[in-house]
Amino acid sequence: MKRAVLITGHYYGSKRRAGFHWIADALVRAGWEVLFFTSSLSWLSVLRRDYRLDYPVRREAGTIKSIGQNLSSFVWFTPYHPANLRLPLVNKLSSRLFNSYGNLDLGQAEEVIAGSDLFIFESMPGLLLFERFKRLNPGARFVYRASDDLRSLRVHPLVITTEEEILPRFDLVSVPSWYIYGIFEGHPNLELQPHGIQKDLFDRKYPNPYRDSNGPNIVFVGASYFDRDFLERASQLFPHCHFHMIGPIPDLPRRGNVTGYGEMPFERTVPYIKYADLGLQMRRYVPGLESLTDSLKVLQYTYCQLPVIAPGFLRCHHKHMLYYEPGNDRSIGEAIFRGLNYDRSSISPRVVSSWDDLAAALIGEEK
């Protein structure tokens, strides 16, 4: 049986299901043994009150934990990791220490790494492990799944420098959006490979969570770069609409047509998307956020044939994306009005791939 190691900042047991969770599951279905390797956790994470510390990452650190058949996880908790220390001088002074991050003790994972066939790196500080893994296992396939623009993540400058140095040495550089493709254009082995979704979850029948609602239902799932001003304005402009916010979002507007559900397991969010009338992709701008034009959220909305409301800086090729100018009531109102009157039958779910399709592409066995 072939073995893959996924180097990510996510913890497998988290309620938040990211792309790497779905890729891991798809590889297992394809007959691979998978190690979900959680990095970028250290005592600096404790100081920053990292949300991953709400899970048993400290207790599991350094040991390989079985999750299910052919799937295991490893939490690499280290004394330090390359974290952005905010001040340019402090970042510069810390670079020498952080440059040794990839040489820290790997514990039980080292033997697995030496005997694996495939490494898939996420766009995050775990990239500093590339050289170490190459020395341990030079014959394996190395894939960079660059889901995000590192500049938008505000990582330590050393991580961006490392990405630039090792990018040409990957067997595949896989990106989910044209924006990131443009950043890397010209590099060898670059491929545009959109995210997938777990289609069987969305194809199931669920009770309608909005059965007691008497108006259009507008949903948002997520938390990062949340545009709170948009929600404040939109909920006032459309008092007959119900805005459903799913995710760890604090300080929501105190208004009768705004409901916050907090963070919930992904499977529970599916019916809220499936039965909604409109999907929200509102974001506040930071440089590099243009990479989210084809985010998981957008693909999930698209598969459920929802029109999507997004800020103008996320403009892309999807015709059912309707754009607003942040802070502009008229623009926000027009976008939502168009969305509520959009011909949803014209939105094709067939343009959305599955995670199995993406996994096949990552291992070089495209279906």
N, C-alpha and C positions, 0 to 999 in steps of 0.2 A: 504494500500500500504506500502511495506517495504521501509525503508530509509537507505541509505548508505552515509558515510562521507569519502571522499578521502583526506588524509592529505599529501600534496605535496609541493614542492618548485616552481611549475609552476603556472602561471597565466592563467586562462581559455581562456582569449581573446588574448593570444599571437599568433603571426604568427608561432611560433615554436610548432609543434604538437609532444608532447612526449607521452609515453605509457599511462600515467595517463589520458590524454585527451581521448584517444580511449577507455580506460576502462570505464570512466564515460559515454561516449555515448553508449557503449554496455550494461551497467547496465540499462540505461533508456529504451533501446529497450527491455530489459528483464522484464520491468514492475516495476522497482525500481524508487524511488525518490532519487535524488543524490545532495549532497552538495559538491562542489569542494572547498576545504579549503586550501588557499594559505598561507603558513607560511614562516618562515626564512626571513622576511622583517622587517627592523627596520631602525633607524637613522644610524646605521653602514652601511646599504646598500646604503644610500645617499653618505656617505663618499667614498664608493668604486665604485660609479657610476654604480650601478647594472642596467643591461639592462632592467629589469622589470619596472624600473621607467619611461621608455618611454611610458608606458601604464598608464591609470588612476587609478593606485593602491592607491595613496594617497587619491584621491577623494572618492573612494569606500570603503576605510578602515573602518572596524567596522560594516558594514551593509551587510545584505544579499541581493544580487542582482539576480533577475530572469534572466536566460539566455534563457530559452525555457520551454516547457512543461516538468514538473518534474525535471528540472535541474536548479540549482542556484549556485552562487559562493559567497565566503566570503574571503576577504583579511584581514589577521591578521597582521596588522602593529603595531609593539611594540617599546618601547624605546630602546631595545637591543635584540639581539639573539646570540646564540653560534656561533660566527664566529672565524675562525682561525686567530689569531693575529700574527702569524709567529714566534715570539720569544718564546722559551720554557718557560722562566721564566714568561713572560707576560701571556701566556696561563694558566700556573699554578695558577697565582694570580687571574685570571678572572674566574676560575672554580666555585668558591663559588657564585658569582653573576649569572653566566650563569645557574647554577643548579636550580635557581628559575624561569627560563624561562617558564616552563610549568604551573606556577601558576599565570601568568599575566592575566589581564582581557580579557575574551572571548567575551564580548559584546553580540550581538544578537545571536551568534552561540551557546551559552551555553545551551539554551533550546532545540535546535535541537539535540545537542550531547546527552543530557540526554534521548531523545526519539528515538534514532536511533537503528537499528538492526545490522549494520555492519560498521566496521572501517577498512580502508585499508591504511596502512602507507607506505610512500616511504622511501628509504634509504637516509635520510637527517636529519637536526637538529630537525624537527618536531617530531622525536622519543621521545623527552623529554616531549611530551604531553601524552605519554602512561599512566603513573600513574594517571594523572588528569582524563583522559577519563575513566579509569577503575573505579575510585571512583564514577564518575558521572553515569556510566552505566555498572555495573559489569556483566550484563547478555548478553551483545552484543557479536557478533563474532568479534575477532580481528585477522587481517591478516597483515603480513609483506611482501610486495612485494619488495624484495631486488634486484632491477635492477642493482645496482652498488656496487662495493667494496668501502666502505667508505674511505679506506686508499688512494685509487686513487683520491678521490675527495678532499683530503687535508682538511678535516673538523677539527673542534676543537677536541682535544683528548677526551673531555667529551662526545661527541656524540658517539665515538667508545666504550667508557666504558659503556654508557647507552645501546647501542645495545647488548653488551655481557650480561648485567644484565637481560634484559627483553626478550631476544630471546626465552627462554624455555616457556614463558608464552603466546605466541601467539597460537591461534588455528590452524594457518597455516603459515608456512614460505615458500613463493613461490619465486623461483629463476629462471632466464631465461637461465643460462649457467652452464655447468659442472664445470667451474672454481669456481664460487661462491658456487655451491653445495659442492665442496671439502672443502671450508673454513668452512662451517656450518655442515659438515657431523657429524652425531652422535646426533644432536639435534632432539628432537621430532617434529613430524608434518612437516618435511621438504619434499618439493616436487619440482622436476624439471618441470617447466612449461614455455616453450619458449614464447616469445612475439608473438603477432598475427599481422595481417595486415587487413586493410579495403578492402577486396577483390573486393567489387563492384566498388570501385573507380578505381582499376587497370583493371577491366574487361570492362570498358566503352571504346568507341571509341573516339580518340582524333586526331586532326591534328598533323602531324609529325613536331616537332619544328626544326628538322634537315634537312628539305626538300631542303635547299639551300647548304647543306654541301656535298662536293665531296670526303670525306675520312671517315675512321672509327671515331665514336663518343664515347668518354670515359667520364663518368659522375662521379661526386662526389657531395653528398648532406650532408651538416653538417658544423661543424666548430671546434669542440673540438679536442684538441691535433693534430691539422692539421700538417702533415709532408710536410712542404713547400719545403724542400730539394728534396724530391721525385719528386714533380711536376717540379721543376727546371731541374732535370736530365731527367725525362721522356719526357718532352716536347721538349728537345733538341735531345734526342735519336730517337724520332718518329715525325719528322716535318710534316709528311703527316697525322697524327692523330689530331683530335680536342679535346681539353680537356675543359669540361664544368664544372665550379665550382659554385655550388649553395649554398649560405649561407653567413653570415657576415664574410668574410675572407679578411683581409687587405693585402696589399703589394703582390699581385699576380705577377708572372713573366710577364714582359712586352714583350710578344711574340705573334705573329700573330695567333698562334694555341691555345692560352689560352684565354678563355672568362669567365669573372666573372659576375654573375647575381645578387649578393647580396642576401639578405634574401627575401623570397617570401612565400606567403601562401602555405601550404602543397599541396593542390589540384593542384596548378599550377606546382608543381615539378613532378607530376606523369608522364606526357607524356615524360619528359626528361629522366626518368628512363626507361619507357616502350619501347622507340624507340632507346635506346643506344645500343652500341655493347659490352661495357665492363663497369663494375662498380668498383669504387675505394673505398677501405677501409683503405687508408694509414693513419697511426697514428705515432706520435713520442712517444717513450716509457716513461712511468712513472710507478712506482710500482703499481700493481693492475689492470692495463689496460687490462690484459689478460681476464678480465670479459666481454669484448666486442666481444668475438668470435661469438656470435649469436645476434648481435645488430639489431635494427630495420632496419638499412641500409642493412645489409646482407640479411635479410629475404625479404625485398622489391626487392632487386636485384635477389634473388633466384626465387621469384614468377614470375619475368619477364624473367627468364632463362638467366641471365647474368653471365658469369664467373666473379669472384671477385679477385682483386689484393689486397693482404694484407701483412703486415710485418710478419716475421717468428714467432714473439712472440704471434701472434693471431692464431697459428696453431690449427685446430680443425678437426672434422670428415667429414666436407663437402668436397667432391671430387672436386667440381668446384672452390674451393679457391686455388689460385695460389700465392706462397709466394716469397718475395724478402728480401734481406738483406739490411737494411737501409744504404745509403751512397755508395752502390756498383753498379756502372753502369752496369756491366755485369749481375748481378743478377736481377736488375730492367728490363733490356732489355729482358732477357730470360722469365721473368714472363709475361710481356706484350705480347711478341711474342706468347707464348703459349696460352694466353687468346684470342688473336685475331684469333687464329686458332682452338679454342676449339669447340667441337661438342655440340652446345647449346641444341640440341634435347635430349641429355642425362641428362639434368638438369630437375628434376621433380618438378613442382610447388606444387604438392600434399603434399609435406613434410611440407608446411607452413600452420599453423593454422590461424583461424580468431580471431579477438578480442572477438567475441561472445563466441567462445570456451573457451578462457582464462577467461572471466567474469564468465562463468558457473562454471569453476573450482574454482575460488576464492570464490564464494558464497557456494561452496560445492554441486553443482548440475551438475556435469560433464555430458556432452552429450555423 
